[in-house]
Amino acid sequence: MGFLLYIIIGIISGFVAGKIMRGGGFGILVNLVVGIIGGLLGGWLFSLLGIYSWGIIGSLITSVIGAIVFLWILSFFTPTSK
């Protein structure tokens, strides 16, 4: 059950991160996948800093921050159309 909860939180955070990022991210499907990866990234980065989250809200905040960082990193590797 815990793994499913992480996936759901990652999906929600990918959606939220896509709305926060300028340009809307990379589309809904990619944003959802990025949210899952970002949740893992956020948890890892926060644990390196000695910051731990508890509960669903803490996990969601960590996951959204991780997804935003991951979307920001991905933006350097994708061409922009002007």
Number of C-alpha atoms within 10 A of each C-alpha: 5 7 8 9 12 18 18 16 24 29 27 19 30 33 24 21 28 25 15 13 15 9 9 15 21 16 11 15 12 14 27 25 18 30 33 24 19 28 30 19 20 25 19 16 16 16 12 10 9 8 11 14 14 9 7 12 11 12 21 23 16 27 30 29 24 29 33 26 18 20 23 15 11 13 13 9 8 9 7 7 4 3
